[in-house]
Amino acid sequence: MPSPSDPQPDIDLSRCEAEPIHRPGRIQFFGFLMAVSADWVITRVSENTGAYIGLEPEDLIGQDLSAVLSRETIHNIRTRMQMLQGPDMVERLFRDRSLDNLDRDFDISLHVSGTTTILEFEPSSDGTQDYAAYVQPMINRVSRPETIEQTCDAAVKAVRALTGFDRVMIYRFLEDSSGEVIAEVRNPGMESYLGLRYPASDIPPQARALYLRNTLRIVSDIQAPTAGIVPEFDAAGAPLDLSLSSLRAVSPVHLEYLANMGVQASMSVSIVLRGRLWGLIACHHSSPRILSFQARSATQMFGQFFALLLEKKQNEAWQKIRERAQDVHDRVVARLAEGTSIAQQFAELSEMIPQVIPCDGVIGWTEGEFNSAGATPSAAEFEELLPFLQATTSNRVFVTKRLGHLLPGGMSAPAAMAGMMVIPVSRTRPDYIVLVRREVTQTVRWAGAPHKAVTVSDDGARLSPRTSFAAWQEIVRGRSEPWTESEVRAAESLRVTLTEVILKMSEAALAERTAAHERQEILIAELNHRVRNIFNVIRGIWSQSAAAGNAVDGLSDTVGGRIQALARAYDQVTEVDWRPASLYRLLHTELAAYCTEGDDRLDLAGPDALLLPNAVSAVALVIHELTTNSTKYGALSVPSGRVSVATEETDDGAMTVVWREHGGPTVAAPTRTGFGTTLISKSVPHELGGTTTLRYPETGLEAEITVPARFVAEIVARQEPAPPRQVEVPAPTRTVSGSALLLEDNLIIALATEEMLRNVGADHVRVCANVGAALKAIDDGPVDFAVLDINLGASHSGQVADALRTRDIPFIFVTGYGDRMPMRDRFSDRPVLQKPFAEERLAAALARLTLGPQHS
């Protein structure tokens, strides 16, 4: 047995001249032919016409057709011609008494070739069988099986019963144009070809083109004579086109091919699916066999119905795949429409896609990131393939079962990848989903050696028929299982989903959400900054008034504490896109600010409430006043005192908060109502429309506050926060020395901060309102440390910070932006003090700055 590597003749097969597909100008001897012009004058006939009608061909040329055929036959022919509505159509007349001088019926086939109508006559068979009536039962029988393979087995049995041929096969064309026998029924004495492969050269492209135009061809006897056409050429020197002729003779090469197979008669019926030649029903007989025109027409009709049935079954199989693909499509849409990327959803995609398209591994290459699942090449191996993918693939699915065969010289396919399916997932970037199939070693059984047979003579090289059809085995390596048409269609559907629908939608939505989120963050941060500045302005006014002796003792601390309570509450609302704030967190924030003990002195019971932003400030002020009052005069003023807070949801969705103090000094109702008591009792009723009730039992103050349901976003389970922590108060207060640079564009805040800096130890403070003045102050010197406001209206202090860092001068930032402050990444190593701040917080920040290196 030869091997695929055996040397072949050094001949350029592309230059070989093949024999014509049919013998031009000749027909089989089993009928005769007439060609008539548009005015029904006979222009050509076959040489054997006289054997049927008794007139020599030369005597017929130029005669009117009515001189030969009966009026009724001409009428029937004209009627049938009216039905020739499209190209390559053929009409038939059965058992027509065409010739008045002959007591015999003929079957007539007619079609148009250019400006000529070709009439072919065959003597009708003597039998009375109605072959057309057999077609419907045959179709019913082959419709029962579920699979295409079982359907093909039923079809060859039906055709053999109809035609009586010794062997009937279904021959399917593969993607490389070779063919394979997938179904067969035969007489016991006939050799079996089931499962054998035939090379593409056995049926060259010219023959395949004719199989699409003329779907039935018969060779009744390979040794029978043929008849020529008279005259052989027309006035333009062209032979008569017999492509659609049912009597046309075939190439001597094909006759020799059949003789080498031991076949004396053959017939083939084309199987055409969606305009493509899917395969053939091939019939062989070991002796001559003349099949009647009616039987051939019935077989041809069966072939057309069978093709429709195959297409229906293929569509049913595709529909099942499409349903699975639609399920994957819906799941992919659900995942990626959320704005996540393919890389983020790769784990789920790599599980979903193989449910529709079987593969050994999945690779995701998106935005330069490699992800893989299953048996795949490594990232380095795949990256070597990227230039090939970019040069080969476009905006269509690309498949190959022989990757190594396609790669340019010097490249080899990765060991884990013999076949691949590349699904582009972006129109703008080389992003892919790649499905991988491993090598599958195959044993292919050819009907003879699959190499083109070439005969070399003095006239050059020409193709010649093979002489051996014995099974010839070939071991095929470097190939994977082929990708089916249904799989490619499913992949194309997935590609459209990813590129045209999902990615477009998710990228646009993500871009819009990102832009909107950025705009919202900027607006919230700007608003936050401005509101914090207002708080700091108020604090500065009070502190300046107190310093000037215009305020009562302790007024600055009182008002400052209230403003900071508002700022802390405001922090909770603005830190995450102006969302509802936790009631429990407000309580713990206040206690952390005012408790000086390390243990937890707050008992909480009941659910938590998320308060809408427009209710937070009022509730925060009430909690602040209760906490401050308790710290000064109530339970929290002594070590043994505690505060209990119980929450409860009412039937209408409101939230009731009950504050009880115990373990502290004896309590009595106040003789006068101060501002703090007014805030506690009237803030919630006035601003929110709720209720507040104060009670003064001897054991401690009790307050019951109800926040209406319209201000409660949600009632949630309580989560235990960390215990309240003691406020850091530096000791001693004077923590710095030397010259300070203060960059602050608001005058009142600048004055208040300047005083704080002097109080904590600064010998000299240079106050600047803009970047230019600050840079000049640095150049003039000396500057030992600096306090920089980040936002300066239309600019920020980044340039000044760079200049300080270059000179190795320590500095801190102050800002109202919170965690969203600009330049966070550039100066992540620098301390940030949130506005509004008290003097002790400034002292603590500067103490950390000067005691530990904070700059590079």
Secondary structure, 3 states (H helix, E strand, C coil): CCCCCCCCCCCCHHHCCCCCCEEEEEEECCCEEEEECCCCEEEEEECCHHHHHCCCHHHHCCCEHHHCCCHHHHHHHHHHHCCCCCCCCCEEEEEECCCCCCCCCEEEEEEEECCEEEEEEEECCCCCCCCHHHHHHHHHHHHCCCCHHHHHHHHHHHHHHHHCCCEEEEEEECCCCCEEEEEEEECCCCCCCCCCEECHHHCCHHHHHHHHHCCEEEECCCCCCEEEEECCCCCCCCCCCCCCCCCEEECHHHHHHHHHHCCCEEEEEEEEECCEEEEEEEEEECCCCCCCHHHHHHHHHHHHHHHHHHHHHHHHHHHHHHHHHHHHHHHHHHHHCCCCCCCCCHHHHHHHHHHCCCCCEEEEEECCEEEEEECCCCHHHHHHHHHHHHHHCCCCCEEECCHHHHCCCCCCCCCCCCEEEEEECCCCCCCEEEEEECCCCEEEEEECCCCCCEEEECCEEEECCCCCCCEEEEEECCCCCCCCHHHHHHHHHHHHHHHHHHHHHHHHHHHHHHHHHHHHHHHHHHHHHHHHHHHHHHHHHHHHHHHCCCCCCCHHHHHHHHHHHHHHHHHHHHCCCCCCEEHHHHHHHHHHHHCCCCCCCEEEECCEEEECHHHHHHHHHHHHHHHHHHHHCCHHHCCCCEEEEEEEECCCCCEEEEEEEECCCCCCCCCCCCHHHHHHHHHHHHHHCCEEEEECCCCCCEEEEEECHHHEEEEECCCCCCCCCCCCCCCCCCCCCCEEEEECCCHHHHHHHHHHHHHCCCCEEEEECCHHHHHHHHHHCCCCEEEEECEECCEECHHHHHHHHHCCCCEEEEECCHHHCCCCCCCCCCCEEECCCCHHHHHHHHHHHHHCCCCC
